[in-house]
């Protein structure tokens, strides 16, 4: 880091608390461990990047996720177990086992043809979690702003 952040320990403290809150919410609201949560995040990021319009609204994203056209969209850019293992740098067998676990919880679907995609019932579980996640992120960013470190972080250069 070329620039130093004032109140670095305060910034780091709030970042750690944000992660702890995320960990607790993934266990309490979704009922999954953190590795499974991260796999779910990769699947969600893939979906958002490849199947939604940039800057889509909250309601538009959830509506599109419910759409029967989701499978058509996924057939063009499927996400594989190998890709998830590579992205997270965890063993493929671990990803495969967690995928089975997530399928049983009706959070994702998986097929050779379409790869990994959200389950049509995932919204029921994930929408309240996502709302809490945004609230936690907001609180984290407000803390950084209150400690006058948000702009410093936004202007960091490698």
C-alpha positions as CSV (number, residue, x, y, z in Angstrom):
1,X,0.0,0.0,0.0
2,X,1.4,3.3,-1.0
3,X,-1.0,5.4,1.0
4,X,-1.5,4.8,4.7
5,X,-5.0,4.7,6.1
6,X,-5.7,6.8,9.1
7,X,-7.5,4.8,11.8
8,X,-6.3,1.6,10.2
9,X,-7.1,-0.6,13.2
10,X,-10.6,0.9,13.4
11,X,-11.1,0.1,9.7
12,X,-9.9,-3.4,10.1
13,X,-12.0,-3.9,13.2
14,X,-15.2,-3.0,11.3
15,X,-14.2,-5.2,8.3
16,X,-13.7,-8.1,10.7
17,X,-17.0,-7.5,12.3
18,X,-18.7,-7.4,8.9
19,X,-17.2,-10.8,8.0
20,X,-18.2,-12.2,11.4
21,X,-21.8,-11.0,10.9
22,X,-21.8,-12.5,7.4
23,X,-20.6,-15.8,8.8
24,X,-23.3,-15.8,11.5
25,X,-26.0,-14.9,9.1
26,X,-25.0,-17.7,6.7
27,X,-25.3,-20.2,9.5
28,X,-28.4,-18.8,11.1
29,X,-30.5,-17.7,8.1
30,X,-29.4,-20.1,5.5
31,X,-28.2,-23.0,7.7
32,X,-25.0,-23.7,5.8
33,X,-21.3,-23.6,6.6
34,X,-18.9,-21.0,5.2
35,X,-17.4,-23.1,2.4
36,X,-20.9,-23.9,1.2
37,X,-21.8,-20.2,1.5
38,X,-18.8,-19.2,-0.6
39,X,-19.8,-21.8,-3.3
40,X,-23.2,-20.2,-3.3
41,X,-21.6,-16.8,-3.6
42,X,-19.7,-17.9,-6.7
43,X,-22.9,-19.3,-8.3
44,X,-24.7,-16.0,-7.4
45,X,-21.9,-13.9,-8.9
46,X,-21.9,-16.0,-12.0
47,X,-25.6,-15.6,-12.4
48,X,-25.4,-11.8,-11.8
49,X,-22.6,-11.3,-14.2
50,X,-24.0,-13.4,-17.1
51,X,-27.7,-13.3,-16.7
52,X,-28.8,-9.9,-15.5
53,X,-28.5,-6.4,-17.0
54,X,-26.0,-4.1,-15.4
55,X,-27.6,-2.0,-12.7
56,X,-30.8,-4.1,-12.6
57,X,-33.1,-3.2,-9.7
58,X,-33.5,-5.4,-6.6
59,X,-37.0,-6.6,-7.8
60,X,-35.8,-7.1,-11.4
61,X,-32.9,-9.4,-10.3
62,X,-35.2,-11.6,-8.2
63,X,-37.9,-11.6,-10.9
64,X,-35.4,-12.8,-13.5
65,X,-34.1,-15.5,-11.1
66,X,-37.6,-16.9,-10.8
67,X,-38.0,-16.9,-14.6
68,X,-38.3,-20.1,-16.5
69,X,-35.9,-18.6,-19.0
70,X,-33.0,-18.9,-16.4
71,X,-32.1,-22.4,-17.8
72,X,-31.9,-21.0,-21.4
73,X,-29.5,-18.3,-20.1
74,X,-27.4,-20.8,-18.3
75,X,-27.1,-23.1,-21.2
76,X,-25.0,-20.4,-22.9
77,X,-22.5,-19.9,-20.0
78,X,-22.6,-22.8,-17.7
79,X,-20.7,-22.8,-14.4
80,X,-18.9,-26.1,-13.6
81,X,-17.8,-27.7,-10.4
82,X,-14.2,-27.5,-11.7
83,X,-14.6,-23.7,-12.3
84,X,-15.9,-23.2,-8.7
85,X,-13.1,-25.2,-7.3
86,X,-10.6,-23.2,-9.3
87,X,-12.1,-19.8,-8.3
88,X,-12.2,-20.7,-4.6
89,X,-8.9,-22.7,-4.7
90,X,-10.5,-25.7,-2.8
91,X,-10.5,-29.3,-3.9
92,X,-13.1,-30.4,-6.5
93,X,-14.3,-33.3,-4.3
94,X,-15.1,-30.7,-1.5
95,X,-17.0,-28.6,-4.0
96,X,-18.8,-31.7,-5.3
97,X,-19.9,-32.7,-1.8
98,X,-21.0,-29.2,-0.9
99,X,-22.9,-29.0,-4.2
100,X,-24.9,-32.1,-3.1
101,X,-25.5,-30.5,0.2
102,X,-26.8,-27.3,-1.4
103,X,-29.0,-29.2,-3.8
104,X,-30.6,-31.0,-0.8
105,X,-31.3,-27.7,0.8
106,X,-32.9,-26.6,-2.5
107,X,-30.6,-23.6,-2.9
108,X,-29.1,-24.7,-6.3
109,X,-29.6,-27.1,-9.2
110,X,-26.9,-28.9,-11.1
111,X,-26.8,-30.8,-14.3
112,X,-24.2,-31.8,-16.9
113,X,-26.0,-29.7,-19.5
114,X,-26.6,-26.5,-17.5
115,X,-24.0,-26.7,-14.8
116,X,-24.6,-25.0,-11.5
117,X,-27.6,-22.6,-11.2
118,X,-29.9,-21.2,-8.5
119,X,-32.8,-23.4,-7.5
120,X,-36.2,-21.8,-8.2
121,X,-37.0,-21.9,-4.5
122,X,-33.7,-20.2,-3.5
123,X,-35.3,-16.8,-3.4
124,X,-37.4,-17.8,-0.4
125,X,-34.2,-18.3,1.7
126,X,-31.8,-16.0,-0.1
127,X,-33.9,-12.8,-0.4
128,X,-34.1,-12.1,3.3
129,X,-30.4,-13.0,3.7
130,X,-29.5,-10.6,0.9
131,X,-31.5,-7.8,2.5
132,X,-29.7,-8.4,5.8
133,X,-26.4,-8.5,3.9
134,X,-27.0,-5.1,2.3
135,X,-28.0,-3.7,5.7
136,X,-24.7,-5.1,7.2
137,X,-22.7,-3.7,4.3
138,X,-24.4,-0.3,4.8
139,X,-23.5,-0.3,8.5
140,X,-19.9,-1.2,7.6
141,X,-19.6,1.6,5.1
142,X,-21.2,4.1,7.5
143,X,-18.7,3.2,10.1
144,X,-15.8,3.8,7.6
145,X,-17.4,7.1,6.7
146,X,-17.8,8.1,10.3
147,X,-14.1,7.3,11.0
148,X,-13.2,9.2,7.8
149,X,-11.5,6.2,6.2
150,X,-14.0,5.4,3.4
151,X,-12.6,8.0,1.0
152,X,-9.0,6.9,1.9
153,X,-9.9,3.3,1.0
154,X,-11.7,4.2,-2.2
155,X,-8.6,6.1,-3.3
156,X,-6.0,3.4,-2.5
157,X,-3.6,2.5,-5.2
158,X,-1.4,-0.6,-5.5
